[in-house]
Amino acid sequence: WLVTKKDTVLQWYSNGHRTIESSSSSNEPYEARWYRRTNNKEDPWITLHDHSPSVPAGEVLYGENKFGNIHASNVLPIHNGANVWIRLSEEGRKVQEGCLAAREGRDGWKLVRRVGPGHMWHPATDQLIGSDVYGSPEGPNSSAAWSIPFNTMDYDEFMFTTGDCQKWLVTKKDTVLQWYSNGHRTIESSSSSNEPYEARWYRRTNNKEDPWITLHDHSPSVPAGEVLYGENKFGNIHASNVLPIHNGANVWIRLSEEGRKVQEGCLAAREGRDGWKLVRRVGPGHMWHPATDQLIGSDVYGSPEGPNSSAAWSIPFNTMDYDEFM
């Protein structure tokens, strides 16, 4: 028998060194050469030691596609066949805790975007603004891609996760929604670290596949299967090294406790508290209010549709009794 990590097995390698955590041969970690090639249906070959000596020694523990020869006959009839077991280790559960909290409805996280296990990233091209809407929101395990609008929601944090919660990171909304090219961005916590650290990401104005959100710097993260977000149905190993292996990927948002405290004054107004009245609004765009009354409150236009309307509007407030603006 041998124990090894999911990520150790589910990559591509040909006579490549893979780490065995423990086995019937050793209580300590060691390496063995295995095979998992893209076009070889009998792969992966999982062996107690290096593949070549393990075959005649009857130390093959896994193969596929009804492969026979001494790969099978030297072990299966002698040792009552072979079994495959899986578990979420205690260490693994601790690593996954942040993501599991979201999946279990804890800590205020809301799932807003999902791509299933496949070979292409999210269909969205809104560069994570949250305006793209598609598919049917069917939860964190759906096979199809979907997205709900979140550009008008109150939030200050993102969590990007694989569908199996093995890889995840938390970062600030403002960290993501700027422009950068191989720029240093701060990750607040992740499956790799409980402490903040930096990674190099991409979010360029004319690249519809951006942003690229990765667990560590972009360049090493792509082959390592550590890409957690991309757009425009981008494929290549950016997708194939992670999505089919880790049950796709999810995007979660929340307004953190810290963020809620920062926003308390504004939230009070939005929630109809503390006597505030909304009198003027401009939507998300590239031009400020159409008004030219220099905030006297005499200009009237548009249809007053609340604090999230896409169109600009203003009601007359020059005759109202008030002594404060927000």
C-alpha positions in Angstrom: 0.0 0.0 0.0 0.9 3.6 -0.3 -0.5 7.0 0.6 0.0 10.1 -1.7 -1.6 13.5 -2.3 -4.4 14.0 -4.8 -2.3 16.8 -6.5 0.7 14.4 -6.7 -1.4 12.0 -8.8 -3.6 14.3 -10.9 -0.9 16.0 -13.0 0.8 15.0 -16.2 4.2 13.2 -16.0 6.2 10.5 -17.8 8.5 8.6 -15.7 8.3 11.6 -13.4 9.3 11.8 -9.7 6.2 11.7 -7.5 6.1 11.9 -3.7 4.8 9.0 -1.6 3.8 10.2 1.9 4.0 6.7 3.5 3.8 3.1 2.4 4.2 -0.5 3.3 7.9 0.1 2.6 8.4 3.3 4.6 6.8 5.5 7.2 8.7 8.5 5.8 8.1 10.3 2.5 10.1 9.3 -0.5 9.9 9.5 -4.3 9.1 7.1 -7.1 8.9 7.4 -10.8 5.3 7.1 -12.2 3.4 7.6 -15.4 0.3 9.7 -16.2 0.4 10.7 -19.9 -2.4 12.4 -21.7 -2.9 9.8 -24.5 -2.2 6.6 -22.6 -5.5 5.1 -21.4 -3.7 2.6 -19.1 -2.3 5.5 -17.1 -1.7 6.4 -14.3 0.7 3.7 -13.3 1.0 3.9 -9.5 3.8 1.8 -8.1 5.4 1.2 -4.7 8.8 2.2 -6.1 10.1 3.3 -9.6 7.9 2.0 -12.4 10.5 -0.2 -14.2 11.6 -2.3 -11.2 8.1 -2.4 -9.7 6.5 -4.1 -12.6 8.4 -7.4 -12.4 8.5 -7.2 -8.6 4.7 -7.2 -8.3 4.6 -3.7 -6.9 2.1 -2.1 -9.2 -0.8 -0.7 -7.2 -2.9 0.9 -9.9 -3.4 0.8 -13.7 -6.4 1.2 -16.1 -8.0 0.2 -19.4 -7.9 -3.5 -18.5 -4.2 -3.6 -19.0 -2.8 -7.1 -18.4 0.7 -8.6 -18.8 2.9 -8.9 -15.7 1.7 -5.5 -14.6 -1.4 -7.3 -13.5 -0.5 -11.0 -13.2 2.4 -10.4 -10.8 0.1 -8.7 -8.2 -3.7 -9.0 -8.6 -4.1 -12.8 -8.4 -1.6 -13.1 -5.6 -2.8 -10.3 -3.4 -6.6 -10.5 -3.8 -6.9 -7.6 -6.3 -6.4 -3.9 -5.5 -8.4 -1.1 -3.9 -8.5 2.7 -4.1 -9.4 4.7 -1.0 -9.7 8.5 -0.6 -10.1 10.8 2.4 -9.9 14.4 3.5 -7.1 14.4 6.0 -7.0 16.5 9.1 -4.3 18.6 7.6 -6.4 18.9 4.4 -9.5 20.0 6.3 -7.5 22.7 8.1 -6.1 23.9 4.7 -9.6 24.0 3.2 -11.3 25.6 6.2 -11.8 29.1 4.6 -13.4 27.6 1.5 -15.5 25.1 3.4 -16.9 27.9 5.5 -18.2 29.5 2.3 -19.6 26.2 1.0 -21.3 25.6 4.4 -23.0 29.0 4.4 -20.7 30.5 7.1 -18.8 33.7 7.4 -21.1 35.8 5.1 -19.8 34.4 1.7 -22.1 34.5 -1.3 -21.4 32.4 -4.4 -21.7 34.6 -7.5 -19.9 32.8 -10.4 -19.0 29.2 -11.2 -17.3 27.3 -14.0 -17.5 23.5 -14.0 -14.8 20.9 -14.5 -13.6 21.3 -18.1 -10.9 22.8 -20.2 -12.0 26.4 -20.5 -12.3 29.2 -18.0 -15.3 31.4 -17.2 -17.3 32.7 -20.3 -17.4 36.1 -18.7 -15.6 39.1 -20.2 -16.5 41.7 -17.7 -13.1 41.6 -16.0 -14.7 40.7 -12.7 -16.9 43.8 -12.5 -19.9 41.5 -12.1 -22.1 42.8 -14.8 -22.1 39.6 -17.0 -25.1 37.3 -16.4 -25.5 33.8 -17.8 -26.5 30.3 -17.0 -28.6 29.0 -14.1 -27.2 29.4 -10.6 -27.1 25.8 -9.4 -24.6 25.9 -6.6 -20.9 25.2 -6.1 -20.9 21.8 -7.8 -22.8 22.5 -11.0 -21.3 21.2 -14.2 -22.3 24.2 -16.3 -20.9 27.7 -16.0 -23.1 30.5 -14.5 -22.9 34.0 -13.2 -25.3 36.3 -11.3 -25.0 40.1 -11.3 -22.9 41.3 -8.4 -21.8 44.7 -9.6 -24.4 46.4 -7.4 -23.9 44.3 -4.3 -22.1 45.6 -1.2 -18.9 43.7 -0.8 -15.2 44.3 -0.1 -13.7 40.8 -0.4 -13.4 38.1 -3.0 -12.7 34.4 -2.4 -11.5 32.4 -5.4 -11.7 28.6 -4.9 -11.5 25.4 -6.7 -14.7 23.3 -6.6 -13.1 20.8 -4.2 -11.8 23.5 -1.9 -8.3 22.2 -2.2 -7.0 25.6 -3.4 -8.4 29.0 -2.5 -7.5 32.6 -1.7 -9.1 35.6 -0.1 -8.3 39.1 -1.4 -9.8 42.6 -1.3 -12.1 43.9 -4.0 -9.9 46.9 -4.4 -6.9 44.7 -4.9 -8.5 42.9 -7.8 -10.4 45.7 -9.6 -7.4 47.9 -10.6 -5.2 47.7 -13.7 -1.9 45.8 -13.5 0.4 43.7 -15.6 2.4 41.1 -13.7 1.8 43.4 -10.8 2.2 42.6 -7.1 -1.2 42.1 -5.5 -1.9 41.2 -1.8 -3.5 37.9 -0.9 -5.0 38.2 2.6 -5.0 34.4 3.3 -5.1 31.2 1.2 -4.8 27.5 1.2 -1.0 28.1 1.3 -0.8 30.6 4.1 -2.8 32.1 7.0 -0.8 35.3 6.7 -0.9 38.0 4.0 1.6 37.7 1.1 2.0 39.0 -2.5 1.6 37.4 -5.9 2.0 38.7 -9.4 -1.3 38.9 -11.3 -2.7 40.3 -14.6 -5.6 42.6 -15.2 -5.0 44.5 -18.5 -7.5 46.8 -20.2 -7.6 45.0 -23.6 -7.1 41.4 -22.5 -10.5 39.8 -22.2 -9.1 36.7 -20.5 -8.0 38.9 -17.5 -7.9 39.0 -14.6 -5.6 36.1 -14.0 -5.9 35.3 -10.3 -3.3 32.8 -9.1 -2.3 31.3 -5.8 1.3 32.4 -6.3 3.1 34.4 -9.1 1.4 33.9 -12.4 4.2 32.2 -14.3 4.9 29.3 -12.0 1.2 29.0 -11.0 0.1 28.1 -14.6 2.0 24.8 -14.9 1.5 24.1 -11.2 -2.3 24.1 -11.6 -2.7 27.1 -9.2 -4.8 29.4 -11.5 -8.0 30.2 -9.6 -9.6 32.7 -12.1 -9.6 33.5 -15.8 -12.2 34.7 -18.4 -13.2 34.6 -22.0 -13.3 30.7 -22.1 -9.5 30.7 -22.1 -8.1 27.2 -22.3 -4.6 25.7 -22.5 -2.9 24.4 -19.3 -4.3 27.5 -17.6 -7.5 25.6 -17.4 -6.6 21.9 -18.0 -4.2 21.8 -15.1 -6.8 22.8 -12.6 -10.5 22.7 -13.7 -10.9 19.0 -14.6 -8.9 17.9 -11.6 -10.5 20.1 -8.9 -14.2 20.2 -9.8 -14.1 23.5 -11.6 -13.8 26.8 -9.8 -16.0 29.3 -7.8 -16.1 33.0 -7.0 -17.5 34.1 -3.7 -17.9 37.7 -2.3 -18.7 39.1 1.1 -18.8 42.3 3.1 -16.3 41.6 5.8 -16.9 42.7 9.4 -14.1 45.3 9.0 -15.7 46.4 5.8 -19.1 46.7 7.4 -17.7 48.9 10.1 -16.1 51.1 7.5 -19.3 51.4 5.5 -21.7 51.7 8.5 -22.6 55.3 7.8 -23.5 54.7 4.2 -25.2 51.4 5.0 -27.4 53.2 7.5 -28.6 55.5 4.7 -29.2 52.6 2.2 -31.1 50.7 4.8 -33.4 53.6 5.6 -31.8 54.5 9.0 -30.7 57.7 10.6 -33.0 60.0 8.6 -31.1 60.0 5.3 -33.0 60.7 2.0 -31.5 59.8 -1.4 -31.9 62.8 -3.8 -29.4 62.3 -6.6 -27.7 59.4 -8.3 -25.3 58.7 -11.2 -24.7 55.1 -12.3 -21.6 53.1 -13.1 -20.0 54.8 -16.1 -17.4 57.3 -17.3 -19.2 60.6 -16.7 -20.3 62.4 -13.5 -23.8 63.8 -12.8 -25.6 65.6 -15.6 -26.6 68.4 -13.1 -25.2 71.9 -13.5 -26.9 73.5 -10.4 -23.7 73.3 -8.3 -25.6 71.1 -5.8 -28.3 73.7 -5.1 -30.8 71.0 -5.8 -32.9 72.7 -8.4 -32.0 70.4 -11.4 -34.5 67.6 -12.0 -34.1 64.7 -14.4 -34.4 61.0 -14.8 -36.5 58.5 -12.9 -35.7 58.1 -9.2 -35.1 54.3 -9.0 -33.0 53.9 -5.9 -29.3 53.7 -5.0 -28.4 51.0 -7.6 -30.1 52.4 -10.7 -28.0 52.3 -13.9 -29.3 55.7 -15.1 -28.7 59.1 -13.6 -31.5 60.9 -11.8 -32.2 63.8 -9.5 -35.2 65.1 -7.5 -35.6 68.7 -6.4 -34.2 69.2 -2.9 -33.6 73.0 -2.8 -36.8 73.5 -0.9 -36.2 70.6 1.6 -35.2 71.1 5.2 -31.7 69.6 5.7 -28.3 70.6 7.1 -26.1 67.6 6.1 -24.9 65.9 2.9 -23.7 62.4 2.6 
